[in-house]
Amino acid sequence: RREREGRAAVEGALRRHLRREGEPHEPLLIFPEGSITNGAGLMRFARGAFRLGEEVQPVALRVTCPLPLAHDTLTSSLPRNFARALFQPWHVAEV
């Protein structure tokens, strides 16, 4: 039940953001997989972002780092992933 309420709250916030009339709004960047991957493949998309009825522009991002610190982003904790990103001297993002 909490998960359903959480999804409804997020969908409501997204709709309010997109429906502000007379105000320009920032574009939204949504990772429809609900996570980042370890590079092994594309994960299943969550439907929430697509149920808004708005135009969707798919974009593929590839981020590489100079220090290949092997880990699995699906099972690693957020603090661990954040620390890993902080200790990289730079990141390269390709669109």
Secondary structure, DSSP 8 states (H G I E B T S, - for coil): -HHHHHHHHHHHHHHHHHH-TTS--------TTSS---SS------SGGGGG-S-------EEE-SS-----TTTS-HHHHHHHHHTSS--EEE-
